[in-house]
Structure formats: C-alpha cells, structure tokens
C-alpha cells in the first residue's frame, strides 16, 4: 500500500502544470504607490487604477510564439552599396598604410598638417620598458635621456633647441599645446590611458603628459643674455628639491655655470628636473666634478666665497688650522662689483660644507659669507640662502654698470 502511494506521488510531481501565473520583479525594482492616502483626508476623491494581473498559460504562450514566427520578416535594405563599401574599405587601408609609413619615418605631421600619433592600450611593453629605463639612474645615464613631466617643461626644452625623442600623453588638448613647437620629424608620439600615466608619475596629480629628451651638454646650452661673472659650486647637495631651487636661482640671476661635485644628488632625477622648472635647458651644468679636477674649471682671477651659516669657527669640525683662519663677513658687507669674477660654494643642509671646500677657499684667500637671521632662527633653506646672496651680487653689478654708463653718457 505504501509503495503504491509513493509511486502515485512521484507521478503527480513529474506532471507539468497546464497553466501557471508568472510575475517577475527585479531585486533593484521598487513598486511605486499610485496614491498616498493621509489620515486627515477621509473624503478625498481618489481615482485609482486597478493593477492588471496578466496570467500567461502554457497554451497561450505557444500560440503567441507561433504567431510571431508566421509574421513575414522584411529583409533589411543595405545602408550602402557594395561598391561604396569597397571604396571606403580601400581608403581606410590606404590611410592605415600611410600612418604606418609616417610612424616608421618618425614624422610628426601628415600631408594635411595633422599630428600623427600611435594609440596604445594599457600595459604596453614599449612604454613600460622606456619608463623603467628612465627611472633608473644607471640606465638613464647609459641611454643619455631625461624624463620631463608637463607640457610647459616640454616647451622649455624645445625652445632651448633640445632634441625631443618621445611624447607620451593621454589628452589631445595637451598635445595641441605643443603643436607650434614640435619638429617635423624625429619624435615618436604615443597616446595611452591617463591611469597608466598616473601610475608612472611622481606627483599626486599628474599633468598627463611625458616628454623624453636627450640630455643637453653644458657646451650646447642656448643663452638668452650675457651672464654675470658668477658661478656656483654645489657641495654635497643631496636633497632633490634643494638642488632644483639652486639651479632655478642660478638661471634667474644669470650665472655662467654650475659645478656639481661628487656626492650631490643625480642632476637628471625627475624630482630635480621638476623643481628646477626648466633650468636644465638654460644653464650650463657640470656634474660629478672631482675636487682634483675642479681648479681646471675655475677662472684664474676668481674670488672664492663660502656660503656658511656658522658664525663661530669653533663650530666647524675636522678642519685644518689654515681653514680655521677664513674670516666671516655678512653677505652685504662686501663690494662684489670691484671683483673680476666670483665663485660661490654652497653646502648641503645635512652634510654642510666639506673640508675640500674650506681648503679651496683658504688656498685662494677666500671668505665665508653669513646671512644674519632673527633671534631664534637657526638657518635658511639652501635654495633660499643661495638666492639671497646671488641676487645681492647681481644687484651690485647692475648698480656698478648703471653708474659707469651714466658717466659715459655725461662725458659724451
């Protein structure tokens, strides 16, 4: 008996129902109320539409599907003819071949004057290999290339006649800013997603464009005006921001050249380039200068000055007796205009002035310059102290030249 009941129940469960009521609602869908009845409006005339419940049976669904199949399907008319389609396809293939040819020849503009660039997908091997190489000091020096960020720095490099090799950008607006300055050939332009540029950038908000230049040499720098007889020696400047500020001050004052001794931060570090604001393209800079070779780069009649924040000689450690005898004067207490040439030695904030700098100043009867500060202030930033002394020197030269010109005009 129990076996018969079990078989009968299985038979009923296996049978498909002849009709079923199906109502599906998505999880994200919410039913809107037709009207909100408030308790203080009992006699309000409300006309509500009754919700229509559609129950679809299996037979009705089959009839509807059969009716849809029996309907005549009109063939879609072609939008364009086959000849026109072939013509468009041939033009597209010709344009692609031209673009590939232009890219192989490293042409920047096509026959219509439009900028030619190659659009790359994310994580392209060419971009990653190039940027990894430029982020490494060893590979960067080996390739002889530098990386700049921002279209303004790229324009500075192009105006200084530096050789541009690559432009990596994400927005065509930034590329259009470079249009008047771009050369006709020799530059490869790549467009990549902004997220990838942001990943390689050293700043929080990337400008969205990279430029790769050949490193300019000190002999090929384009000078816009005659420099004043002043040069800097950077001694153990290890902070990128400080070195960039010193180079920026050197360009603003108009120095002849800047010498970086061994121990300074890499001149082509992206942080130094960014903080220098284009000084690499306008200022002759000699890097990794050995102290034994340094006298060869100095003028014979140059006067040595050491920018030192120590007013007491006893505070300087590990110096010889000859070095201890270097006098200290305030920076405004010297008549720089009567000197033929000036060399200013600048030390880092962490390491300070080295013994080699003091020995060089002592051998050439140099002086130590000090900036008097308000009580409670220990020292100034290296870049700020350099700017204070350098612009005092420039001011005195300008005043002397103005007096000389005034005398010449009166005599004539």
RAJOGI-V554018 format. One record per residue. N is the residue number from 0. RES is the residue in one letter. PHI is phi as a letter, one per 40 degrees, with the letter a starting at -180 (* if undefined). Layout:
BEGIN
N|RES|PHI  N|RES|PHI
END
This chain:
BEGIN
0|X|*  1|X|c  2|X|c  3|X|c  4|X|c  5|X|c  6|X|c  7|X|c  8|X|c  9|X|c  10|X|c  11|X|c  12|X|c  13|X|c  14|X|c  15|X|c  16|X|c  17|X|c  18|X|a  19|X|a  20|X|b  21|X|b  22|X|b  23|X|b  24|X|b  25|X|c  26|X|c  27|X|c  28|X|c  29|X|b  30|X|c  31|X|c  32|X|c  33|X|c  34|X|a  35|X|b  36|X|c  37|X|c  38|X|c  39|X|c  40|X|b  41|X|c  42|X|b  43|X|c  44|X|c  45|X|b  46|X|b  47|X|b  48|X|c  49|X|c  50|X|c  51|X|c  52|X|b  53|X|b  54|X|b  55|X|b  56|X|c  57|X|c  58|X|c  59|X|c  60|X|c  61|X|c  62|X|c  63|X|c  64|X|c  65|X|c  66|X|c  67|X|c  68|X|c  69|X|c  70|X|c  71|X|c  72|X|c  73|X|c  74|X|c  75|X|c  76|X|c  77|X|c  78|X|c  79|X|b  80|X|c  81|X|c  82|X|c  83|X|c  84|X|c  85|X|c  86|X|c  87|X|c  88|X|c  89|X|c  90|X|c  91|X|c  92|X|c  93|X|c  94|X|c  95|X|c  96|X|c  97|X|c  98|X|c  99|X|c  100|X|c  101|X|c  102|X|c  103|X|c  104|X|c  105|X|f  106|X|c  107|X|c  108|X|b  109|X|c  110|X|c  111|X|c  112|X|g  113|X|c  114|X|c  115|X|c  116|X|a  117|X|b  118|X|c  119|X|b  120|X|c  121|X|c  122|X|g  123|X|c  124|X|c  125|X|c  126|X|c  127|X|c  128|X|c  129|X|c  130|X|c  131|X|c  132|X|c  133|X|c  134|X|c  135|X|c  136|X|c  137|X|c  138|X|c  139|X|c  140|X|c  141|X|c  142|X|c  143|X|g  144|X|b  145|X|b  146|X|b  147|X|b  148|X|b  149|X|h  150|X|c  151|X|c  152|X|c  153|X|c  154|X|c  155|X|d  156|X|c  157|X|c  158|X|c  159|X|c  160|X|g  161|X|c  162|X|c  163|X|c  164|X|b  165|X|b  166|X|b  167|X|b  168|X|b  169|X|b  170|X|b  171|X|c  172|X|c  173|X|c  174|X|c  175|X|c  176|X|c  177|X|c  178|X|d  179|X|c  180|X|b  181|X|c  182|X|c  183|X|c  184|X|a  185|X|g  186|X|b  187|X|b  188|X|b  189|X|b  190|X|b  191|X|b  192|X|c  193|X|c  194|X|c  195|X|c  196|X|c  197|X|c  198|X|c  199|X|c  200|X|c  201|X|c  202|X|b  203|X|c  204|X|b  205|X|c  206|X|c  207|X|g  208|X|a  209|X|b  210|X|b  211|X|b  212|X|b  213|X|c  214|X|c  215|X|c  216|X|c  217|X|c  218|X|c  219|X|b  220|X|c  221|X|c  222|X|c  223|X|c  224|X|a  225|X|c  226|X|c  227|X|c  228|X|c  229|X|a  230|X|b  231|X|b  232|X|b  233|X|c  234|X|b  235|X|f  236|X|c  237|X|b  238|X|c  239|X|d  240|X|c  241|X|c  242|X|c  243|X|c  244|X|c  245|X|c  246|X|c  247|X|c  248|X|c  249|X|c  250|X|c  251|X|c  252|X|c  253|X|g  254|X|c  255|X|c  256|X|a  257|X|b  258|X|b  259|X|b  260|X|c  261|X|c  262|X|h  263|X|c  264|X|c  265|X|c  266|X|c  267|X|c  268|X|c  269|X|d  270|X|c  271|X|c  272|X|c  273|X|c  274|X|c  275|X|c  276|X|f  277|X|g  278|X|c  279|X|c  280|X|c  281|X|b  282|X|b  283|X|c  284|X|b  285|X|b  286|X|b  287|X|f  288|X|c  289|X|c  290|X|c  291|X|c  292|X|c  293|X|c  294|X|d  295|X|c  296|X|c  297|X|c  298|X|c  299|X|c  300|X|b  301|X|c  302|X|b  303|X|c  304|X|b  305|X|b  306|X|c  307|X|b  308|X|c  309|X|c  310|X|c  311|X|b  312|X|c  313|X|c  314|X|c  315|X|c  316|X|b  317|X|f  318|X|b  319|X|c  320|X|c  321|X|c  322|X|c  323|X|c  324|X|c  325|X|c  326|X|c  327|X|b  328|X|b  329|X|c  330|X|c  331|X|c  332|X|c  333|X|b  334|X|c  335|X|c  336|X|c  337|X|c  338|X|c  339|X|c  340|X|a  341|X|b  342|X|b  343|X|b  344|X|c  345|X|b  346|X|b  347|X|c  348|X|c  349|X|c  350|X|c  351|X|g  352|X|c  353|X|c  354|X|c  355|X|c  356|X|c  357|X|c  358|X|c  359|X|c  360|X|c  361|X|c  362|X|c  363|X|b  364|X|f  365|X|c  366|X|b  367|X|b  368|X|b  369|X|b  370|X|b  371|X|c  372|X|b  373|X|c  374|X|c  375|X|g  376|X|b  377|X|c  378|X|a  379|X|b  380|X|c  381|X|d  382|X|c  383|X|c  384|X|c  385|X|c  386|X|c  387|X|c  388|X|c  389|X|c  390|X|c  391|X|c  392|X|c  393|X|c  394|X|c  395|X|c  396|X|c  397|X|c  398|X|c  399|X|c  400|X|c  401|X|c  402|X|c  403|X|c  404|X|c  405|X|c  406|X|c  407|X|c  408|X|c  409|X|c  410|X|c  411|X|c
END
